[in-house]
């Protein structure tokens, strides 16, 4: 099982469409600063260590998502895969 959180400005990026086609995963698009935290925190309860959370964005999106996951119970924190499409990608 996989879920995708994508930075809002990348909602039409070709790689995102490729990921959705490959994984058939639900996509959560961020709409404001800090929204990645909310999206990650509010993932369905069945998102556990057996789930892959694909983060499409840059350092800020990843930062928000990790903070949101830390608000979940440890057993409800999925594995993270970053697709680095930000401007700096310092991570």
Residue pairs with C-beta under 8 A, 6 or more apart in sequence:
1 25
1 46
1 47
1 50
1 51
1 52
2 23
2 25
2 51
2 52
2 53
2 54
3 25
3 26
3 27
3 28
3 43
3 47
3 51
3 52
3 53
3 54
3 78
4 16
4 19
4 20
4 23
4 25
4 26
4 27
4 28
4 53
4 54
4 55
4 56
5 27
5 28
5 30
5 36
5 39
5 40
5 53
5 54
5 55
5 56
5 57
5 61
5 65
6 13
6 16
6 27
6 28
6 29
6 30
6 55
6 56
6 57
6 61
7 30
7 36
7 56
7 57
7 58
7 60
7 61
7 85
7 86
8 29
8 30
8 31
8 35
10 16
10 56
10 57
10 85
11 29
13 56
13 85
15 56
15 83
15 85
16 27
16 56
19 25
19 54
19 56
19 83
20 27
23 52
23 54
25 54
28 39
30 36
30 39
30 57
30 61
30 64
33 60
33 64
34 64
35 64
36 55
36 57
36 60
36 61
36 62
36 63
36 64
36 65
36 68
37 64
37 65
37 67
37 68
37 71
38 68
39 65
39 68
40 53
40 64
40 65
40 66
40 67
40 68
40 69
40 71
40 72
41 68
41 69
41 71
41 72
42 68
43 51
43 53
43 72
43 76
43 78
45 76
47 53
47 76
47 78
48 75
48 76
48 77
48 78
49 75
49 77
49 78
49 79
50 78
51 78
51 79
52 78
52 79
52 80
52 81
53 65
53 69
53 78
53 79
53 80
53 81
54 81
54 83
55 61
55 62
55 65
55 80
55 81
55 82
55 83
56 83
56 85
57 83
57 85
57 86
58 84
58 85
58 86
58 87
58 88
58 89
58 91
59 86
59 88
59 89
59 90
59 91
60 86
61 86
62 80
62 82
62 91
65 80
66 80
69 77
69 78
69 80
70 77
82 91
84 91
